[in-house]
């Protein structure tokens, strides 16, 4: 019996061992499965796991195929000291502060965001998250969690931020960033303190001519150089932004006085005018500046920007290349100007404009040789509006281009009608603005009109003023040369009123010059004036250029001009501008 009991006991032990081996084999297999599953999860997650035993000063971190841990760091060599050495110098202070705060408060979730140096010395943005284990006294003795590489997300957010708040061409802040900067200044000062803040609006004069004559790439180059110039001149303590095409805003806080501010702006505009711009460094530019002051001229960003812009516009209307501080009356003028622009727009749409023609008389043959086409505006409420009033406004607002398109169409149509009636003069003269000459497809338009109405280029004379060409001589020479080659007559209008008329007469292919009426007014009362006019006529004839005298109203003026061999005479003496001129009527001269 005793032997049987012993055998039974041994059998039970063997069975228990067998069961234990089965359990061990099962657990081992399960652990392997769990290990492989865990490893797959870790590799697929693209995250790193970390563990920090604070008491034993052990730090372990794993990164699977992330490139975060430098290749020089071998598994098992990690330490908290090493990890901190990889943190970006700009972030380490905040990282340590967040760790200390978590260890001190001993609760919640540990979170931190910072940059860590990885492979190839490239920094990665890391979102670190973890939990703590405490001892019996509640002190955290271990931390464990994960590191997530959020570099792509941060870079995307940064890109979106820069797109929203920075100009891609000049890398300067944009208008929205300027708005936030102004708000930050006010918030930092508190409600009781109101610092003096200057809004300085800067605009490049005649910038559109650069785009239209040299192309947009050259224009962009000038804008980049303008931004660099402002950065260097103003320094890093002054806020600078690009708010539109060629307009920049400067925000200066706590300046001394408006006088000292004006002096600083004057130094800037002077230095700007002395600099050279463009890819060839051959462009001399000027700029206009408008200034509004907080809180004197406005209490919010939009009002200050608007009033700085009004001051800028006043500077431009006053001759450009200057600085003007906002004054209340400027707004009234600006509102009137906007209303006039709207009235001109309606006038174009409602066909309120019409053409009149004034005779140009040949002094040799004593008969009408040509006609000058002049635009008139019959406003439905104001009646006759002088061209001297609406033409400058149309040029400023760029409405002059559609107006001149209409003028060209109407004059060509009228010429076709006169040709049909066989009363067409030798030529009809049309005035062109600088914008119409340079910025539009003038050559193509005139060619098409000639074909449409059967009017030859030799029957059309184009009058261009000195100011129309002075802003962009290179483009003007190019366009006028094309027009001359096609057979159009060219005349330099208002000759003698500018500073460089003789220079333009030498460089540009003009057939005639129109002597300004200011030379004619007193010609029959002043010998000095006669000497000047005679010298101009002789000079032009020596250059094989004909002369037209404008503003002739008295017989005494006409007789003097005839003895001086002035080629053509125009003025009220021979007829006021009319819708239906007198054709080729002969005058006794």
C-alpha positions as CSV (number, residue, x, y, z in Angstrom):
1,X,0.0,0.0,0.0
2,X,2.8,2.3,0.9
3,X,4.4,1.8,-2.5
4,X,1.2,2.6,-4.3
5,X,0.8,5.8,-2.4
6,X,4.4,6.8,-3.2
7,X,3.8,6.1,-6.9
8,X,0.6,8.1,-6.9
9,X,2.4,11.0,-5.2
10,X,5.2,10.9,-7.8
11,X,2.7,10.8,-10.6
12,X,1.0,13.9,-9.2
13,X,4.3,15.7,-9.1
14,X,5.2,14.7,-12.6
15,X,1.7,15.9,-13.7
16,X,2.2,19.3,-12.0
17,X,5.6,19.7,-13.6
18,X,4.1,18.9,-17.0
19,X,1.3,21.4,-16.3
20,X,3.9,24.0,-15.3
21,X,5.9,23.4,-18.4
22,X,2.7,23.8,-20.5
23,X,1.9,27.0,-18.7
24,X,5.4,28.2,-19.1
25,X,5.4,27.3,-22.8
26,X,2.1,29.0,-23.3
27,X,3.2,32.1,-21.5
28,X,6.4,32.2,-23.4
29,X,4.6,31.8,-26.7
30,X,2.1,34.5,-25.6
31,X,4.9,36.8,-24.5
32,X,6.6,36.3,-27.9
33,X,3.3,37.1,-29.6
34,X,2.8,40.1,-27.4
35,X,6.3,41.2,-27.9
36,X,6.1,41.0,-31.7
37,X,2.7,42.7,-31.6
38,X,4.1,45.4,-29.3
39,X,7.2,45.8,-31.6
40,X,4.9,46.2,-34.6
41,X,2.8,48.7,-32.8
42,X,5.9,50.7,-31.9
43,X,7.4,50.6,-35.3
44,X,4.1,51.6,-36.9
45,X,3.4,54.4,-34.6
46,X,6.4,56.5,-35.6
47,X,6.6,57.7,-32.0
48,X,9.3,57.1,-29.4
49,X,8.8,55.8,-25.9
50,X,10.7,57.0,-22.9
51,X,11.3,56.0,-19.4
52,X,13.0,58.0,-16.6
53,X,13.9,56.6,-13.2
54,X,14.6,59.7,-11.2
55,X,16.0,57.9,-8.2
56,X,18.4,55.6,-10.1
57,X,19.1,58.3,-12.7
58,X,18.3,56.0,-15.6
59,X,16.8,57.4,-18.8
60,X,15.8,55.2,-21.7
61,X,14.3,56.4,-25.0
62,X,13.3,54.5,-28.2
63,X,12.8,56.0,-31.7
64,X,11.9,53.7,-34.5
65,X,13.1,55.0,-37.9
66,X,12.5,58.6,-37.0
67,X,15.9,60.1,-37.4
68,X,15.5,61.9,-34.1
69,X,18.2,60.1,-32.0
70,X,21.7,60.9,-33.4
71,X,23.5,57.8,-34.8
72,X,26.4,58.4,-32.3
73,X,24.1,57.5,-29.4
74,X,24.0,53.7,-29.0
75,X,21.1,51.8,-27.2
76,X,21.7,51.8,-23.5
77,X,23.9,54.9,-23.5
78,X,20.9,57.3,-23.1
79,X,20.8,59.6,-20.1
80,X,18.8,62.5,-19.0
81,X,21.9,64.7,-19.3
82,X,22.5,63.5,-22.8
83,X,18.9,64.1,-23.8
84,X,19.0,67.6,-22.4
85,X,22.2,68.3,-24.4
86,X,20.2,67.5,-27.6
87,X,17.5,70.1,-26.8
88,X,17.7,73.3,-28.8
89,X,19.4,76.0,-26.7
90,X,16.5,78.4,-27.2
91,X,14.1,75.7,-25.7
92,X,16.1,74.2,-22.8
93,X,15.1,76.7,-20.2
94,X,11.4,76.2,-20.8
95,X,11.8,72.4,-21.0
96,X,13.4,72.3,-17.5
97,X,10.9,74.7,-16.1
98,X,8.0,72.5,-17.3
99,X,9.6,69.4,-15.8
100,X,10.2,71.1,-12.4
101,X,6.6,72.3,-12.3
102,X,5.3,68.8,-13.0
103,X,7.5,67.2,-10.3
104,X,6.5,69.9,-7.9
105,X,2.7,69.6,-8.4
106,X,2.8,65.7,-8.7
107,X,-0.4,65.4,-10.6
108,X,-2.0,65.4,-14.1
109,X,-0.3,64.7,-17.4
110,X,3.2,65.9,-18.2
111,X,3.3,67.7,-21.5
112,X,6.1,69.6,-23.2
113,X,6.9,70.8,-26.8
114,X,10.5,71.6,-27.9
115,X,13.2,71.0,-30.5
116,X,15.7,68.1,-30.3
117,X,18.8,67.6,-32.4
118,X,18.7,64.3,-34.4
119,X,20.6,62.8,-37.3
120,X,22.6,65.1,-39.5
121,X,22.3,67.8,-36.8
122,X,18.7,68.5,-37.9
123,X,16.3,69.7,-35.2
124,X,13.0,68.0,-34.8
125,X,9.9,69.4,-33.1
126,X,8.9,67.0,-30.3
127,X,5.6,66.7,-28.4
128,X,6.5,64.9,-25.1
129,X,3.7,63.4,-23.0
130,X,3.9,61.2,-19.9
131,X,2.7,60.2,-16.5
132,X,4.5,59.8,-13.2
133,X,4.8,57.1,-10.5
134,X,5.0,58.2,-6.9
135,X,6.5,56.7,-3.7
136,X,4.7,56.3,-0.4
137,X,5.3,60.0,0.4
138,X,3.8,61.1,-2.9
139,X,7.0,62.1,-4.6
140,X,7.4,61.3,-8.2
141,X,10.1,58.7,-8.6
142,X,9.6,57.6,-12.2
143,X,8.2,59.1,-15.4
144,X,7.2,57.3,-18.6
145,X,5.5,58.4,-21.8
146,X,6.0,59.0,-25.5
147,X,7.7,61.5,-27.8
148,X,5.8,62.4,-31.0
149,X,7.7,64.0,-33.9
150,X,5.4,67.0,-34.9
151,X,8.0,68.7,-37.2
152,X,5.8,68.5,-40.3
153,X,2.8,69.9,-38.4
154,X,4.8,72.8,-36.9
155,X,6.3,73.6,-40.3
156,X,2.9,73.5,-41.9
157,X,1.5,75.8,-39.2
158,X,4.5,78.1,-39.6
159,X,3.9,78.2,-43.4
160,X,0.2,78.9,-42.9
161,X,1.1,81.6,-40.4
162,X,3.6,83.2,-42.8
163,X,1.1,83.1,-45.6
164,X,-1.5,84.8,-43.4
165,X,0.8,87.4,-41.9
166,X,3.8,87.9,-44.2
167,X,4.4,89.1,-47.7
168,X,5.9,86.4,-49.9
169,X,7.8,88.8,-52.2
170,X,9.6,91.0,-49.6
171,X,9.3,88.7,-46.6
172,X,8.0,91.7,-44.7
173,X,4.9,91.5,-42.4
174,X,1.6,92.3,-44.2
175,X,-1.3,94.6,-43.3
176,X,-3.0,92.0,-41.0
177,X,0.3,91.6,-39.1
178,X,0.5,95.4,-38.8
179,X,-3.0,95.4,-37.4
180,X,-2.0,92.8,-34.7
181,X,1.2,94.8,-33.9
182,X,-0.8,97.9,-33.3
183,X,-3.2,96.0,-31.0
184,X,-0.3,94.5,-29.1
185,X,1.2,98.0,-28.5
186,X,-2.1,99.2,-27.1
187,X,-2.6,96.1,-24.9
188,X,0.9,96.3,-23.5
189,X,0.4,99.9,-22.5
190,X,-2.9,99.5,-20.5
191,X,-6.0,101.6,-20.8
192,X,-4.7,104.6,-18.9
193,X,-1.5,105.2,-20.9
194,X,-1.9,106.3,-24.5
195,X,1.5,106.3,-26.3
196,X,2.1,108.5,-29.4
197,X,2.1,106.1,-32.4
198,X,3.0,107.3,-35.9
199,X,1.5,105.5,-38.9
200,X,3.7,106.3,-41.8
201,X,2.4,105.4,-45.3
202,X,5.1,105.2,-48.0
203,X,4.5,104.9,-51.7
204,X,6.9,104.8,-54.7
205,X,6.2,107.5,-57.2
206,X,5.4,106.4,-60.7
207,X,5.9,102.8,-59.9
208,X,3.4,101.6,-62.5
209,X,5.7,102.9,-65.2
210,X,8.4,100.4,-64.1
211,X,6.0,97.5,-64.4
212,X,4.7,98.7,-67.8
213,X,8.0,99.5,-69.4
214,X,10.4,97.0,-67.8
215,X,8.1,94.2,-66.9
216,X,6.7,92.9,-63.6
217,X,9.9,91.0,-62.7
218,X,11.9,94.2,-62.7
219,X,9.1,95.8,-60.7
220,X,9.3,93.0,-58.1
221,X,13.1,93.5,-58.0
222,X,12.5,97.1,-57.1
223,X,10.1,96.2,-54.4
224,X,12.5,93.8,-52.8
225,X,15.2,96.4,-52.9
226,X,12.8,99.0,-51.4
227,X,12.1,96.6,-48.6
228,X,15.8,96.0,-48.0
229,X,16.4,99.8,-48.1
230,X,13.8,100.4,-45.4
231,X,15.1,97.6,-43.2
232,X,18.6,99.0,-43.2
233,X,17.5,102.6,-42.8
234,X,14.9,102.0,-40.0
235,X,16.6,99.2,-38.1
236,X,15.0,96.3,-36.3
237,X,13.2,98.3,-33.5
238,X,10.7,99.9,-36.0
239,X,7.8,97.9,-37.3
240,X,7.7,97.7,-41.1
241,X,5.1,96.1,-43.4
242,X,4.2,95.9,-47.0
243,X,0.4,96.6,-47.3
244,X,-0.2,96.7,-51.1
245,X,1.7,96.7,-54.4
246,X,4.2,99.5,-53.9
247,X,2.9,100.8,-50.5
248,X,4.6,100.2,-47.2
249,X,3.5,101.1,-43.6
250,X,5.9,102.0,-40.8
251,X,4.7,102.1,-37.2
252,X,6.8,104.1,-34.8
253,X,6.0,104.1,-31.1
254,X,6.8,106.9,-28.6
255,X,8.6,109.3,-31.0
256,X,9.8,112.6,-29.5
257,X,7.8,115.2,-31.5
258,X,6.1,115.6,-34.9
259,X,8.9,117.9,-35.9
260,X,11.7,115.4,-35.2
261,X,9.6,112.7,-36.9
262,X,9.3,114.9,-39.9
263,X,13.0,115.5,-40.0
264,X,13.7,111.7,-39.8
265,X,11.3,111.1,-42.7
266,X,12.9,113.8,-44.7
267,X,16.3,112.1,-44.2
268,X,14.8,108.9,-45.4
269,X,13.2,110.4,-48.5
270,X,16.5,112.1,-49.3
271,X,18.5,108.9,-49.0
272,X,15.9,107.0,-51.0
273,X,16.2,109.6,-53.8
274,X,20.0,109.3,-53.9
275,X,19.9,105.5,-54.2
276,X,19.8,103.5,-57.4
277,X,17.4,100.6,-57.9
278,X,16.7,97.8,-60.4
279,X,18.7,94.9,-61.8
280,X,21.0,97.3,-63.6
281,X,21.1,99.8,-60.7
282,X,20.1,102.6,-63.1
283,X,16.7,103.6,-61.7
284,X,16.5,106.8,-59.7
285,X,13.2,106.9,-57.8
286,X,11.3,109.1,-55.4
287,X,8.6,108.4,-52.9
288,X,5.7,110.1,-51.3
289,X,4.8,109.8,-47.6
290,X,1.6,110.3,-45.6
291,X,1.5,110.3,-41.7
292,X,-1.3,109.9,-39.2
293,X,-0.8,110.0,-35.4
294,X,-2.5,108.0,-32.7
295,X,-4.5,109.1,-30.8
296,X,-4.6,112.6,-32.4
297,X,-5.9,111.4,-35.8
298,X,-7.7,108.3,-34.8
299,X,-8.2,105.7,-32.1
300,X,-8.3,102.5,-34.2
301,X,-6.2,100.8,-36.9
302,X,-8.6,101.2,-39.8
303,X,-9.1,105.0,-39.2
304,X,-5.3,105.6,-38.8
305,X,-4.5,103.7,-42.0
306,X,-7.2,105.5,-43.9
307,X,-6.0,108.9,-42.7
308,X,-2.3,108.1,-43.4
309,X,-3.4,107.1,-46.9
310,X,-5.3,110.3,-47.3
311,X,-2.2,112.3,-46.3
312,X,-0.2,110.2,-48.8
313,X,-2.7,111.0,-51.5
314,X,-2.4,114.7,-50.7
315,X,1.4,114.5,-50.9
316,X,1.0,112.9,-54.4
317,X,-1.5,115.5,-55.6
318,X,0.8,118.2,-54.3
319,X,3.6,117.2,-56.6
320,X,4.9,113.9,-55.1
321,X,8.4,113.3,-53.5
322,X,7.3,114.8,-50.2
323,X,5.8,114.0,-46.8
324,X,2.5,115.4,-45.5
325,X,0.9,114.9,-42.0
326,X,-2.8,114.3,-41.9
327,X,-5.0,117.4,-41.5
328,X,-8.8,117.3,-41.1
329,X,-9.4,119.3,-44.3
330,X,-7.7,116.5,-46.3
331,X,-10.6,114.2,-45.7
332,X,-13.0,116.7,-47.1
333,X,-10.9,117.1,-50.2
334,X,-10.5,113.3,-50.5
335,X,-14.3,112.8,-50.3
336,X,-14.8,115.4,-53.0
337,X,-12.2,113.8,-55.2
338,X,-13.9,110.4,-54.8
339,X,-17.2,111.9,-55.7
340,X,-15.7,113.5,-58.8
341,X,-14.2,110.1,-59.8
342,X,-17.6,108.6,-59.5
343,X,-19.1,111.4,-61.6
344,X,-16.5,110.8,-64.3
345,X,-17.3,107.1,-64.3
346,X,-21.0,107.8,-64.7
347,X,-20.2,110.3,-67.4
348,X,-18.4,107.7,-69.4
349,X,-21.2,105.2,-68.9
350,X,-24.0,107.7,-69.7
351,X,-22.2,109.2,-72.8
352,X,-22.1,112.7,-71.3
353,X,-18.8,113.5,-73.2
354,X,-18.6,114.9,-76.7
355,X,-15.9,116.2,-79.0
356,X,-15.3,119.7,-80.4
357,X,-12.7,120.8,-83.0
358,X,-10.7,124.0,-83.2
359,X,-9.1,125.2,-86.4
360,X,-5.3,125.2,-87.0
361,X,-4.5,127.7,-89.7
362,X,-1.5,127.6,-92.1
363,X,0.0,131.1,-92.1
364,X,1.5,130.6,-95.6
365,X,-1.7,129.6,-97.4
366,X,-4.1,131.4,-95.1
367,X,-6.5,128.5,-94.7
368,X,-7.4,125.9,-92.2
369,X,-4.9,123.1,-92.4
370,X,-6.0,120.9,-89.5
371,X,-8.2,120.6,-86.5
372,X,-7.5,119.9,-82.9
373,X,-9.9,117.4,-81.3
374,X,-10.9,118.5,-77.7
375,X,-13.1,116.7,-75.3
376,X,-16.0,118.4,-73.5
377,X,-18.2,117.2,-70.6
378,X,-21.8,118.4,-70.3
379,X,-22.7,117.3,-66.8
380,X,-26.5,116.7,-66.3
381,X,-26.5,118.9,-63.2
382,X,-23.4,121.1,-63.2
383,X,-23.5,121.8,-66.9
384,X,-20.1,122.5,-68.7
385,X,-17.2,121.0,-66.7
386,X,-13.7,122.4,-67.7
387,X,-11.2,119.8,-69.1
388,X,-8.7,121.4,-66.7
389,X,-10.8,120.2,-63.9
390,X,-11.7,116.6,-64.9
391,X,-8.7,115.5,-67.0
392,X,-6.2,115.6,-64.1
393,X,-8.6,113.6,-61.9
394,X,-9.1,111.1,-64.8
395,X,-5.4,110.7,-65.1
396,X,-4.9,110.1,-61.3
397,X,-7.7,107.5,-61.2
398,X,-6.6,105.9,-64.4
399,X,-10.0,106.6,-66.0
400,X,-8.1,108.5,-68.7
401,X,-7.4,105.3,-70.5
402,X,-11.1,104.4,-71.3
403,X,-11.7,108.1,-71.9
404,X,-8.9,108.2,-74.5
405,X,-10.1,105.0,-76.1
406,X,-13.5,106.6,-76.6
407,X,-11.8,109.8,-77.9
408,X,-9.8,107.9,-80.5
409,X,-12.9,105.9,-81.6
410,X,-15.0,109.1,-81.9
411,X,-12.4,111.1,-83.8
412,X,-11.7,108.3,-86.3
413,X,-15.5,107.9,-86.8
414,X,-15.8,111.6,-87.4
415,X,-12.8,111.6,-89.8
416,X,-14.5,108.8,-91.8
417,X,-17.7,110.9,-92.0
418,X,-15.7,114.0,-93.2
419,X,-13.9,111.9,-95.8
420,X,-17.3,110.7,-97.0
421,X,-18.5,114.3,-97.3
422,X,-15.1,115.3,-98.9
423,X,-14.4,118.0,-96.2
424,X,-11.6,116.2,-94.4
425,X,-8.8,118.6,-93.4
426,X,-5.2,117.6,-93.9
427,X,-4.9,116.3,-90.4
428,X,-6.7,116.1,-87.1
429,X,-4.8,116.4,-83.9
430,X,-5.5,114.3,-80.8
431,X,-4.1,114.9,-77.3
432,X,-2.6,111.9,-75.5
433,X,-1.8,111.5,-71.8
434,X,1.4,109.9,-70.5
435,X,-0.6,106.9,-69.2
436,X,-2.4,106.5,-72.5
437,X,0.9,106.7,-74.4
438,X,2.9,104.3,-72.2
439,X,0.5,101.9,-70.4
440,X,-2.0,101.0,-73.2
441,X,-1.6,99.1,-76.4
442,X,-1.8,102.4,-78.3
443,X,0.0,101.3,-81.5
444,X,-2.3,98.3,-82.0
445,X,-5.4,100.3,-81.2
446,X,-4.6,103.1,-83.7
447,X,-3.7,100.5,-86.4
448,X,-7.0,98.8,-85.9
449,X,-9.0,102.0,-86.0
450,X,-7.3,103.1,-89.2
451,X,-8.4,99.9,-90.9
452,X,-11.9,100.1,-89.5
453,X,-12.6,103.7,-90.6
454,X,-10.3,104.0,-93.6
455,X,-8.2,106.8,-92.0
456,X,-4.5,106.9,-92.9
457,X,-1.9,107.5,-90.2
458,X,-0.7,110.7,-92.0
459,X,-4.1,112.2,-91.4
460,X,-3.8,111.9,-87.6
461,X,-1.5,114.0,-85.4
462,X,-0.8,112.9,-81.9
463,X,0.0,115.6,-79.3
464,X,2.1,114.6,-76.3
465,X,3.1,117.0,-73.5
466,X,6.5,117.1,-71.9
467,X,5.2,115.8,-68.6
468,X,3.7,112.8,-70.5
469,X,7.1,111.6,-71.5
470,X,9.4,112.8,-68.7
471,X,8.4,110.0,-66.3
472,X,9.4,107.2,-68.6
473,X,11.6,108.5,-71.5
474,X,12.8,105.0,-72.6
475,X,9.2,103.7,-73.1
476,X,8.1,107.0,-74.7
477,X,10.9,106.9,-77.3
478,X,10.0,103.3,-78.1
479,X,6.3,104.0,-78.7
480,X,6.8,107.3,-80.5
481,X,9.4,105.6,-82.8
482,X,6.8,103.0,-83.8
483,X,4.1,105.6,-84.4
484,X,6.5,107.7,-86.5
485,X,7.4,104.6,-88.6
486,X,3.7,104.0,-89.3
487,X,3.3,107.5,-90.6
488,X,1.6,109.3,-87.8
489,X,2.4,113.0,-87.2
490,X,3.8,113.8,-83.8
491,X,3.6,117.1,-81.9
492,X,5.2,118.2,-78.6
493,X,2.5,120.2,-76.8
494,X,3.0,123.0,-74.3
495,X,6.5,123.6,-75.5
496,X,8.6,125.8,-73.3
497,X,6.6,125.2,-70.1
498,X,8.9,122.5,-68.7
499,X,12.6,122.3,-67.9
500,X,13.7,120.0,-70.6
501,X,11.8,120.8,-73.7
502,X,14.9,121.3,-75.8
503,X,16.2,118.0,-74.7
504,X,13.0,116.2,-75.6
505,X,13.0,118.0,-79.0
506,X,16.4,116.6,-79.6
507,X,15.7,113.0,-78.5
508,X,12.1,112.4,-79.8
509,X,10.9,112.3,-83.4
510,X,8.5,115.3,-83.3
511,X,7.2,116.9,-86.5
512,X,5.9,120.0,-84.8
513,X,6.0,121.8,-81.5
514,X,3.1,123.7,-80.1
515,X,4.3,127.0,-78.5
516,X,2.4,127.4,-75.2
517,X,0.0,130.4,-75.0
518,X,2.0,131.9,-72.2
519,X,4.6,133.0,-74.8
520,X,1.9,134.5,-77.0
521,X,-0.2,136.5,-74.5
522,X,2.1,139.5,-74.4
523,X,4.0,139.1,-77.7
524,X,2.4,142.2,-79.1
525,X,3.3,144.2,-76.0
526,X,6.8,143.0,-75.1
527,X,9.9,143.1,-77.3
528,X,11.6,140.7,-74.9
529,X,8.8,138.2,-75.4
530,X,9.2,138.7,-79.2
531,X,12.9,137.9,-79.0
532,X,12.2,134.7,-77.1
533,X,9.5,133.5,-79.5
534,X,11.6,134.4,-82.5
535,X,14.6,132.4,-81.1
536,X,12.4,129.4,-80.5
537,X,10.9,129.4,-84.0
538,X,14.4,129.8,-85.5
539,X,15.8,126.9,-83.4
540,X,12.9,124.6,-84.4
541,X,13.2,125.4,-88.1
542,X,16.9,124.7,-87.9
543,X,15.9,121.3,-86.5
544,X,13.4,120.9,-89.3
545,X,10.5,121.1,-86.9
546,X,7.4,123.2,-87.6
547,X,5.8,125.5,-85.0
548,X,2.2,126.0,-84.0
549,X,1.4,129.0,-81.9
550,X,-1.5,128.5,-79.5
551,X,-3.8,131.1,-77.9
552,X,-3.8,133.7,-80.7
553,X,-6.7,136.0,-80.1
554,X,-5.6,139.4,-81.6
555,X,-4.7,140.5,-85.1
556,X,-1.5,142.2,-83.7
557,X,-0.4,138.8,-82.3
558,X,-1.1,137.1,-85.7
559,X,0.8,139.7,-87.7
560,X,3.9,139.4,-85.5
561,X,3.9,135.6,-85.7
562,X,3.5,135.7,-89.5
563,X,6.6,137.9,-89.8
564,X,8.5,135.5,-87.6
565,X,7.5,132.7,-90.1
566,X,5.5,130.7,-87.6
567,X,4.1,127.8,-89.5
568,X,0.6,127.5,-87.9
569,X,-1.6,129.6,-85.7
570,X,-4.4,128.4,-83.5
571,X,-6.7,130.4,-81.2
572,X,-10.1,132.2,-80.8
573,X,-9.1,134.7,-83.5
574,X,-9.9,131.9,-86.1
575,X,-12.6,130.1,-84.2
576,X,-13.7,128.6,-80.9
577,X,-13.8,124.8,-80.6
578,X,-17.1,123.6,-82.2
579,X,-18.8,120.3,-82.8
580,X,-19.0,121.1,-86.6
581,X,-16.0,123.2,-87.6
582,X,-16.0,125.4,-90.7
583,X,-14.0,123.0,-92.9
584,X,-11.3,124.4,-95.0
585,X,-12.4,128.1,-94.8
586,X,-9.8,130.6,-96.1
587,X,-8.7,133.5,-93.9
588,X,-7.0,136.7,-95.0
589,X,-3.7,136.7,-93.1
